[in-house]
Amino acid sequence: MEERKKYRIKKNDTVKVIAGKEKGKSGKVMRVIPKKDRAIVEKLNLVKRHLKPSQQSRQGGILEKESPIQMSNLMLICSKCTDPTRVGYRILEDDRKVRYCKKCNEIID
């Protein structure tokens, strides 16, 4: 049985791209694809898709959509210190496991 991978980046997190053609840009994570180690970030890594007219879309044409980015090329942006940061885990007194910013020690979740 395949083991599920755990990621420090989740849906709706703000991330910065640290490598590749979109390097330096940031955006919100729309979807995480664990099987492929990738994430789709809003308005980043856009590709053009040529669509033929069909029953669903009456009008064809060229459509721009987001393409997945490798998870290793993304870094979480802390909401408190607004810097790209590494993420650590901490267990609170009420037995909740939360993510925290390694730069400013603030809880992210």
C-alpha positions in Angstrom: 0.0 0.0 0.0 1.2 3.5 -0.9 2.1 5.8 2.0 0.4 9.2 1.9 2.9 12.1 1.8 2.5 14.9 4.3 3.1 18.5 3.1 3.7 21.7 5.0 1.7 23.6 2.4 -2.1 23.4 2.3 -5.0 24.8 0.3 -5.5 28.5 0.7 -1.9 29.1 1.9 0.0 32.0 0.4 3.2 30.7 -1.1 6.3 32.1 -3.0 7.9 30.4 -5.9 11.6 29.9 -5.2 12.7 28.2 -8.5 11.7 28.0 -12.1 10.3 30.5 -14.6 7.9 32.0 -12.1 10.7 32.6 -9.5 10.0 35.4 -7.1 6.2 35.5 -7.7 3.6 34.6 -5.0 0.0 33.5 -4.9 -2.6 31.5 -3.2 -2.7 27.7 -3.4 -5.9 26.5 -5.1 -5.2 22.8 -5.0 -2.6 20.3 -3.7 -1.9 17.2 -5.8 -0.1 14.7 -3.4 0.2 11.9 -5.9 2.3 14.0 -8.2 4.0 16.2 -5.5 2.5 19.3 -7.1 0.3 22.3 -6.3 -1.8 24.7 -8.4 -1.1 28.3 -7.5 -3.6 31.0 -8.5 -2.5 33.1 -11.5 0.9 31.4 -11.7 2.5 29.0 -14.2 -0.2 29.8 -16.9 -0.4 27.7 -20.0 -2.6 28.0 -23.1 -5.1 25.3 -23.9 -6.7 25.1 -27.3 -10.4 24.2 -26.9 -12.6 22.8 -29.6 -16.3 23.8 -29.5 -18.3 21.0 -27.7 -21.6 20.5 -25.9 -20.2 21.9 -22.6 -18.4 24.9 -24.1 -20.3 26.2 -27.2 -17.4 28.5 -28.1 -13.9 27.1 -28.7 -10.7 29.1 -28.6 -7.6 29.5 -26.6 -8.0 29.2 -22.8 -5.3 30.2 -20.3 -5.2 28.1 -17.1 -2.9 27.3 -14.2 -0.5 24.4 -14.5 0.8 22.5 -11.4 4.1 23.6 -9.8 6.5 21.2 -8.0 6.0 21.4 -4.2 9.8 21.7 -3.7 9.7 25.0 -5.6 7.2 26.6 -3.2 7.8 28.2 0.1 5.1 29.2 2.6 4.7 32.9 3.4 4.1 33.7 7.1 1.1 36.0 7.6 2.8 37.7 10.6 6.3 38.4 9.3 5.3 38.4 5.6 8.5 36.5 4.7 8.9 33.1 3.0 9.7 30.7 5.8 10.3 27.1 6.8 7.5 25.4 8.7 7.7 23.5 11.9 5.1 21.5 13.9 4.2 22.0 17.5 1.7 20.2 19.8 -0.2 22.6 22.0 -1.6 22.0 25.5 -5.0 21.0 24.1 -3.3 18.3 22.0 -3.7 20.1 18.7 -0.9 19.8 16.2 -0.2 23.2 14.5 2.2 24.6 12.0 4.5 27.5 13.1 6.8 29.9 11.4 10.5 29.1 12.1 11.5 32.7 11.7 9.1 34.5 14.1 7.8 31.5 16.0 4.1 32.5 15.3 1.5 29.8 14.9 0.3 29.7 11.2 -2.9 27.6 11.6 
